[in-house]
């Protein structure tokens, strides 16, 4: 951003703490370039620096010293020391001018610089300094210059701008379009991977729902309805990667918006337009692969209508994800909001719970869900086809009977209403994104808050309670002492528990002279190894003795000077090789002799050997990691509180929509509704837990790489602590969910059924979280995880046994049904509640008991619940073990 400002027509640059995070050499180079820019272009730069080195300070023409809102000095840098000396304060030797100017305003540091012997010291406040400056020659000259009226004739004709943006709307639009295209190219792997996944899932779907019989009956219609619903789910979740991709870009967008580089609509419209080809291709590939194989109406017009509807749905939901990212702006909260949005869309979409089964006061939700219009459009496009027009019982066609049973009995023109509604949702979400990026502020960065008492302890001061606010905002000092002086260190300061070779700070005040120094340049070649001497005198003497090396300046930091004169650019400029010069010096010969001497082991010494790689036992490592994870989880409400609130919201929503339907079982649709509630809970609550865990684990993995490399603990200790800390949080979620939904839905009351309901719910939450951790461990970044997760979720959905019952899945895919954890969760939940119910119902035209319908239609047997329990326990253990293995074996760092 600074580069964009510099290359523009700006003549005044205001920069705040540009040296933060940089070493003194880099800061010096940057300020040098700024000085050249100012002098050549006749510009003005006002820069605030944090404790600049003396050589950096000397690059400035003027300095402004402020304290408590008062200007204490404003004038040339070269006259600052003399001015304060006239005020009674003198800068000592080996003290940086910038540090002297900062500390001379501090009440605790000011007295040490008092130099007037003839009168006693008394504290000079910022107000007194400002009054003294106004009475000085510099102050009076500055006041006279500011008092002169501005000569308008010298003003440039373009000095005043009457437009908010520097370019026209079309130029801004083209620039943002080019940028969006460039970002898409940089993320091409994500889009290609996403499309490849879609093709793979389409192949799985068409071979699962493949047409194996030519009869048209209610059972075949249920399978087709399930395949249509799965198409909606797959196309809606295919764009979930837009969530993380947009969140990553938002900080830059907010910053550029604040600098008036472009309005929000210029950013949002290209992002929407350039997704049209992707949505077009994805919808075409899905429809082409699945339409005729699954066995929809073989009319090309209806094929095209299905493709057009899926295209509009994909485009609208992709825009919805951008809208959610624009509002919530953080990964965890956006994931939770996206899960909540999808949950509402699918629950009110008319498939899981038909419109007539919704509470009367909530049926309006049916008309505001994009899934509704996708379901209506696909259903009437298929079941109003000529092949479904044979008359059945009641003098109605088979197609109309199917639509009526699902409460989707609409005329053919409603397809165009559905298509228009989806395009309307697209415009609504795009407009919402524009408004959100226009008016919403970016999230604030979290900052640590330290009490005044704790700050005083860290500073090692007992009288800090009497200090002013300015004193409390000063930088804290970290003192480091060799081992021989550890007994003299002050309380509350940091001491090194070993005698270091050397310690280098960016400020001359904090430079520590230690006996030996080994200096290496890039490539690992040694250019100095020897004693430093008093105030680094031997080091300075050695490098100043090399021909061409500039002498050190007065009050310069020896460390900074040493880094500058030994830099690669200095070597190239002088035509020297400091490594060769060192090897030819007497210091090198002394070092070789010392190495030879130390290479010979002393009598009685033993070979250094450590019994293990890590200093602590596995148990101690595990307990330390568990304690760390406990603190991290407790201090991360964005993760834990968000998923808990989502679970509570979803539980009350399920209880409200399925109010007391647990015992109202009269036909197969009532059973479908109850299984739909369980299926929705398993999928959406599990996916929400899985998605929210992924960014947290991805962040912690970076810490693991660093701390594992340092030998602090093993990956196994970390991973098992990570999976263990989730247990109590998921236990609380499960208890609250069961306590809310069980009585509201109205299941049969018995300790056996309640326990099974809780057990299956807890195991489901557990393996979904561990599945999210495992996916993070095998992916290089969070964007790839999001794409992979989308495919995994839809696979778990397809083989859950709800859309296509297990006995009807083709034999070449039945193995995937048996290893899919969601199928076992639904088996445990549904069978434990209804597997022993002998009530007779009308199921698909036949009178059957509830238990026999579960056995015939779903393949759920009550006497196999023991096996279900074992498998539900095995899945979390398997995913946790895989996470522990991959997190230790795979390393995706790029360095």
Beta strands, then each sheet from edge to edge (+ up, - down):
strand 1: 12-16
strand 2: 44-48
strand 3: 62-67
strand 4: 70-76
strand 5: 516-520
strand 6: 526-531
strand 7: 840-843
strand 8: 846-849
sheet 1: 1+ 2+
sheet 2: 3+ 4-
sheet 3: 5+ 6-
sheet 4: 7+ 8-
end
